[in-house]
Structures are given as C-alpha cells and as structure tokens.
Amino acid sequence: MVFALLAVATIAGNTLVIAAFVVDRKLRSFGNYFILNLAMSDLVVGMLIAVYAPYALSGCWRLTRTGCLAFLLLDYVVPLASAWNMALISLDRYWSVAHAVEYRVRQNVGRAVALMSVPWTAGVVWYGPTVLFWPFLAGRAADDDETVCRVPFHDHVGYLIASSCVEFAAPFLTVTAINILIYVNIRRRSRGLVAAARSDSTAARARDDGGGGRLGGVKACRARTILSRDKRSARSLAILVVVFLVTWAPFEISAFVDQICGLCIPGSVSEIVFWLLWLNSTINPILYPFLQQRFRVTFVRILSRLFRLPSSSSSSTSAASSPPHRPDRTFAELQTRYEATSVC
C-alpha cells in the first residue's frame, strides 16, 4: 500500500509539473526547461517504483528477461541523469546571476533542449553497454535465472565505485562549487549596492538639480530588484540541493562503503536508503510551488479546473451573476501578487 501511494504521488506530482509547463507560457523560461527535465526523470522514477514494488514484496521477477534489462537500464540511467541535471540547474543559475546580459542574449529553446539531452546521453553512454552487454565485456556467462533481476556487474567492486563517483561524487562537487560561486557573486554585489547607495545619497545632498538624483534612484531601484530576484533564485536552488543531498547521500555513501568493506551494510539499511533515494522524486514537485510562485499560480489554476464540479443548466444563470468561484478568486489573487512582485 505504501509503495502504491509513493508511486501514485510521484507520478501525479511530476505530471502536474509537466502540465504546468505546457499550459503556462510564462513558465517556459530558459532555466525552467531544466526543471522540466528533472520532472521528466522523476516521472520515470515514479513508473519504476510501480514496477519494482511487486518484485520487492514477492522477491520474484515476473516481467521476462527483456523487461528486466529495460528496467535496470532506466533504473541506472535516470538517477545519473537526475544528478547531473541538478548540476545543470546550478550552472544555469550561476550564468543568470554572474553573466546576466550574455545569459539573456544566448538563451533559446534549441540551446535548452541541447543541454537537456546531455545528462541523458551521459547516463546511456556510461550504463548502457555495461547493463546490456556486461557478460560479453567481462567474458563470463550471463545469469539465466529469470526470477532474479539485478545488474550483471553487482559484484564488480571497481566499476561500482567508479559509478558512485560519476553518479554522485562528481555532480555533488560540481553543485557545491557552483553554489559557492553564486554566493560569492551575490555577496559582492550586495556590498557594491550598499556602497553605491551611500555614495548616491551623499552626492544627492550636494546637488541642487534633482533630475540626476531621480535617475540614480531609478537605477538603484532596478539594481535592488535584480539582486532580490537573484537572491530568491539562489535560495530556491539551495533548498533543492539540500533535499537532493539528504535523500541521495545515504544511499551513495552506503553503496560505496558496502563495496569497500565486503558487503558489511545490513540489507534492511540498504533497502531504506534505496527508497530514500527514490523519495527525492516525490518531494521535488512539492517543492516547486513553494520555491517559485509562478508554479504555485499555475498549479492552482490546473487543480481548480480539474476538480471543479460540472454546473447544471439550471444553475447557469445564477452562476453568471454570482461571485467568482473560490479557486478562480484564489488564482486571481495569486496572479495579481505574482505580477506585483515582478516590478520595482
């Protein structure tokens, strides 16, 4: 029952994220394409949970050997793509903060789609040959037991350690370094803005003509607005990264240690951290509306339309003169608030 609820919640949440991206043009910004990419990988994880749950409960694989290989390929490619997509999201945030002018000039859908394909391509290149052709590469017989579904390199310590480095250690170090650079950039700009404000205030007192002071005030207001937006973006990214680390690190560390110490991690612990890893795909779509108000606005609009009761013909006349439906009012209020925060 718990597995079923987790699968349904993961699939439903990430489907809602993808639907929001489709129906709301304002969500189709360059950076949000990478959120879409992450949502698609999380959606696949939800489907994998639905497939894996019966196997975890019964201990017997029933979906043929071909189905097992397809499951294993996705099971290993998708997490790697998700981890490097998190690094891609961080890199996009850094570009928008540190190189804003160049970022606006170069952003386009083609470039976004090309970058979205990089994590998936890396996952297929790294895991595709080993999952599908390991017996040929290692020169040993394939496992003929069709009731067991596991990767053929499950006992190869060197490759598993290398996979942990490629799948977790490298993207973790990349994300950490990029977030430090974002923090340093925002801190430097904040200090510069404070110094500029003090200088403008001193100069304004010495000037008799107020026109220049007004222009300086407009520039300062715009600089504060951009800095505030970048701070919100950096804060949202930091929350996503922290959740990513909390849910991923236990599994990756235990898998790494387990290979070094000769399978010394208890099976129950491995199972718990494994499900914690997949839980990240359930949490992500819950975070988006809290971290980005535009997602919250669009989610309310989609859910209000989805769960609105059909009106009968007899009540159509009264409905025209009655106050707006509660979800409509909520959507209008959120829309107004979102537009108000986008101006200085």
C-alpha positions in Angstrom: 0.0 0.0 0.0 2.8 2.4 0.9 4.6 1.6 -2.4 1.5 2.2 -4.4 0.9 5.6 -2.7 4.5 6.6 -3.3 4.3 5.6 -7.0 1.0 7.5 -7.4 2.2 10.6 -5.6 5.4 10.7 -7.7 3.7 10.2 -11.0 0.9 12.6 -10.2 3.2 15.3 -8.8 5.6 15.3 -11.7 2.8 15.0 -14.3 1.3 18.2 -12.7 4.7 19.9 -13.1 4.9 19.0 -16.8 1.3 20.0 -17.4 2.0 23.4 -15.8 5.0 23.9 -18.1 2.8 23.1 -21.1 -0.3 25.2 -20.3 1.6 28.3 -18.9 3.8 30.1 -21.4 5.3 32.2 -18.7 6.8 29.1 -17.1 8.7 28.3 -20.3 11.8 30.4 -19.4 15.2 29.1 -20.3 16.0 27.9 -16.7 12.7 26.2 -16.2 13.5 23.8 -19.1 15.9 22.1 -16.8 13.2 21.9 -14.1 11.1 20.2 -16.8 14.0 17.9 -17.5 14.2 17.0 -13.8 10.4 16.5 -13.6 10.6 14.0 -16.6 13.3 12.0 -14.9 11.3 12.0 -11.6 8.2 10.9 -13.6 10.2 7.9 -14.9 11.2 7.1 -11.3 7.6 7.0 -10.3 6.9 4.4 -13.0 10.0 2.4 -11.9 8.6 2.4 -8.3 5.3 0.9 -9.6 7.3 -1.8 -11.5 9.8 -2.5 -8.7 7.3 -2.7 -5.8 5.8 -6.1 -6.7 9.3 -7.5 -7.1 10.5 -6.1 -3.7 7.4 -7.6 -2.0 7.5 -11.1 -3.6 11.2 -11.5 -4.4 10.3 -12.9 -7.8 10.7 -11.1 -11.1 7.8 -11.8 -13.5 8.3 -9.4 -16.4 10.7 -11.5 -18.6 14.4 -11.0 -19.1 13.9 -8.3 -21.6 11.7 -6.4 -19.2 14.4 -6.8 -16.5 17.1 -5.3 -18.8 14.8 -2.4 -19.7 14.0 -1.8 -16.0 17.7 -1.9 -15.0 18.8 0.4 -17.8 16.2 3.0 -16.7 16.9 2.4 -13.0 20.6 3.3 -13.5 20.4 5.9 -16.3 17.7 8.0 -14.7 19.4 8.7 -11.4 22.6 9.6 -13.1 20.7 12.0 -15.4 18.9 13.5 -12.4 22.2 14.1 -10.5 23.8 15.8 -13.5 20.6 17.7 -14.2 20.9 19.2 -10.7 24.4 20.4 -11.7 22.9 21.8 -14.9 20.3 23.7 -13.0 23.0 25.1 -10.7 25.1 26.1 -13.7 22.1 27.9 -15.3 21.5 29.8 -12.0 25.2 30.8 -12.0 25.0 32.1 -15.6 21.9 34.1 -14.9 23.5 35.7 -11.8 27.1 36.2 -12.9 26.6 36.8 -16.6 23.1 38.3 -16.9 23.5 40.2 -20.1 25.2 37.3 -22.0 22.7 34.9 -20.5 19.7 36.8 -21.8 21.2 37.1 -25.3 22.1 33.4 -25.6 19.0 31.7 -24.1 16.8 30.0 -26.7 14.8 26.8 -26.8 17.3 25.0 -29.1 20.2 25.6 -26.7 18.0 24.5 -23.7 17.0 21.2 -25.4 20.6 20.5 -26.4 21.7 21.0 -22.8 18.8 18.9 -21.5 20.0 16.0 -23.6 23.5 16.0 -22.1 22.7 14.2 -18.8 20.6 11.6 -20.5 23.3 10.9 -23.1 25.9 10.6 -20.4 23.7 8.1 -18.5 23.2 6.0 -21.6 26.9 6.1 -22.5 28.0 5.1 -19.0 25.5 2.5 -18.1 24.1 1.3 -21.5 27.0 -1.0 -22.5 27.5 -2.4 -19.0 23.8 -3.2 -18.3 23.2 -4.7 -21.7 26.5 -6.3 -22.7 28.4 -6.9 -19.4 28.7 -10.7 -20.0 30.4 -10.1 -23.3 32.6 -7.3 -21.9 33.6 -9.3 -18.8 33.9 -12.6 -20.7 31.6 -14.6 -18.5 28.3 -16.4 -18.8 25.1 -14.5 -18.4 22.7 -15.1 -15.5 20.0 -17.4 -16.7 17.7 -17.1 -13.6 14.7 -15.1 -14.9 13.2 -14.8 -11.4 16.0 -12.5 -10.3 16.5 -9.0 -11.7 19.9 -7.4 -10.9 22.7 -5.7 -12.8 25.3 -8.2 -14.1 28.1 -6.0 -12.5 26.6 -6.2 -9.0 29.8 -7.9 -7.7 32.4 -5.9 -9.6 33.8 -3.5 -6.9 35.9 -1.3 -9.2 33.1 -0.5 -11.6 30.6 0.2 -8.7 33.0 2.5 -7.0 33.6 4.3 -10.3 29.8 4.6 -10.9 29.4 6.1 -7.4 32.0 8.8 -8.3 30.3 9.5 -11.7 26.8 9.4 -10.4 27.2 11.3 -7.1 30.6 12.5 -6.1 31.3 14.4 -9.3 27.9 16.2 -9.6 28.0 16.8 -5.8 31.4 18.6 -6.1 30.2 20.5 -9.1 27.0 21.7 -7.5 28.8 22.7 -4.3 31.4 24.7 -6.2 28.8 26.5 -8.3 26.7 27.4 -5.3 29.7 28.8 -3.6 30.4 31.0 -6.7 26.8 32.1 -6.7 27.0 33.1 -3.0 30.3 35.0 -3.5 28.8 36.9 -6.5 25.6 37.9 -4.7 27.6 38.9 -1.6 30.0 41.1 -3.7 27.1 42.7 -5.5 25.2 43.4 -2.2 28.3 45.2 -0.8 28.6 47.1 -4.0 25.0 48.2 -3.9 25.3 49.4 -0.3 28.4 51.4 -1.2 26.7 52.9 -4.3 23.6 53.8 -2.3 25.7 55.7 0.3 27.7 57.5 -2.4 24.5 58.5 -4.3 22.9 59.7 -1.0 25.9 61.9 -0.3 26.0 63.2 -3.9 22.3 64.0 -3.9 22.6 66.2 -0.9 25.3 68.3 -2.7 23.3 68.7 -5.9 20.7 71.4 -6.4 19.2 69.8 -9.5 17.0 66.8 -8.6 16.8 65.2 -12.1 20.1 63.3 -11.8 19.2 62.1 -8.3 15.9 60.8 -9.7 17.7 58.9 -12.4 20.1 57.5 -9.9 17.2 56.4 -7.7 15.7 54.5 -10.7 18.9 52.7 -11.4 19.4 51.8 -7.8 15.8 50.5 -7.6 16.4 48.4 -10.7 19.7 47.0 -9.2 17.9 46.2 -6.0 15.1 44.4 -7.9 17.6 42.3 -9.9 19.6 41.5 -6.8 16.5 40.5 -4.9 15.4 38.2 -7.7 18.9 36.6 -7.8 18.8 36.0 -4.0 15.4 34.3 -4.3 16.7 32.2 -7.2 19.8 31.2 -5.2 17.7 30.4 -2.1 15.4 28.1 -4.2 18.4 26.4 -5.7 20.0 25.9 -2.2 16.8 24.2 -0.9 16.7 21.9 -4.0 20.3 21.0 -3.5 20.0 20.3 0.3 17.0 18.0 -0.4 19.0 16.3 -3.1 21.9 15.7 -0.7 19.7 14.5 2.2 17.9 11.9 0.0 20.9 10.8 -2.1 23.9 10.9 0.1 22.9 8.0 2.5 22.4 5.6 -0.5 25.5 6.6 -2.3 27.7 6.5 0.8 26.3 3.2 2.0 26.8 1.7 -1.5 30.4 3.0 -1.6 31.2 1.7 1.9 29.4 -1.6 1.2 31.8 -2.4 -1.7 34.9 -1.5 0.2 34.1 -3.4 3.4 32.8 -6.5 1.6 29.0 -6.2 1.9 29.0 -5.2 5.5 25.9 -2.9 5.3 22.8 -4.8 6.6 20.2 -5.5 3.9 17.5 -3.6 5.8 19.6 -0.4 5.9 20.4 -0.7 2.1 16.7 -1.1 1.4 15.8 2.0 3.5 18.4 4.3 1.9 17.4 2.9 -1.5 13.8 4.0 -1.0 15.0 7.4 0.4 16.8 7.9 -2.9 13.6 7.4 -4.8 11.7 9.6 -2.4 13.6 12.6 -3.8 11.4 12.3 -6.9 8.3 12.6 -4.8 9.5 15.6 -2.9 10.7 17.7 -5.9 7.3 18.5 -7.3 6.1 19.5 -3.8 9.0 22.0 -3.6 8.5 23.7 -6.9 5.3 25.7 -6.0 6.9 26.8 -2.7 10.1 27.9 -4.4 8.7 29.5 -7.5 5.4 31.5 -7.2 4.6 31.1 -10.9 4.4 27.3 -10.4 2.0 27.9 -7.5 -0.2 30.1 -9.6 -0.4 27.6 -12.4 -0.9 24.6 -10.1 -3.9 26.3 -8.5 -5.4 27.0 -12.0 -4.9 23.4 -13.2 -6.2 21.8 -10.0 -9.2 24.2 -9.8 -10.2 23.2 -13.3 -9.6 19.5 -12.7 -11.7 19.2 -9.5 -14.4 21.8 -10.3 -17.9 20.1 -10.3 -19.8 20.4 -13.5 -22.5 23.0 -13.3 -26.1 22.1 -14.4 -28.0 24.1 -16.9 -30.5 25.3 -14.3 -27.8 27.0 -12.3 -26.0 28.6 -15.2 -28.0 31.8 -15.0 -27.4 32.3 -11.3 -23.7 31.4 -11.7 -23.3 34.3 -14.1 -24.4 36.8 -11.5 -22.8 35.1 -8.5 -19.3 36.0 -7.2 -16.4 34.2 -8.8 -15.7 30.6 -7.8 -13.3 30.3 -4.9 -10.5 28.7 -6.9 -10.9 31.4 -9.5 -10.6 34.1 -6.8 -7.5 32.3 -5.4 -5.9 32.1 -8.9 -6.7 35.8 -9.5 -5.2 36.8 -6.1 -2.0 34.8 -6.8 -1.8 36.2 -10.3 -2.0 39.7 -9.0 0.5 39.1 -6.3 2.9 37.5 -8.8 2.7 40.4 -11.2 3.2 42.9 -8.3 6.4 41.2 -7.2 7.9 41.4 -10.7 8.0 45.2 -10.7 10.1 47.6 -8.7 
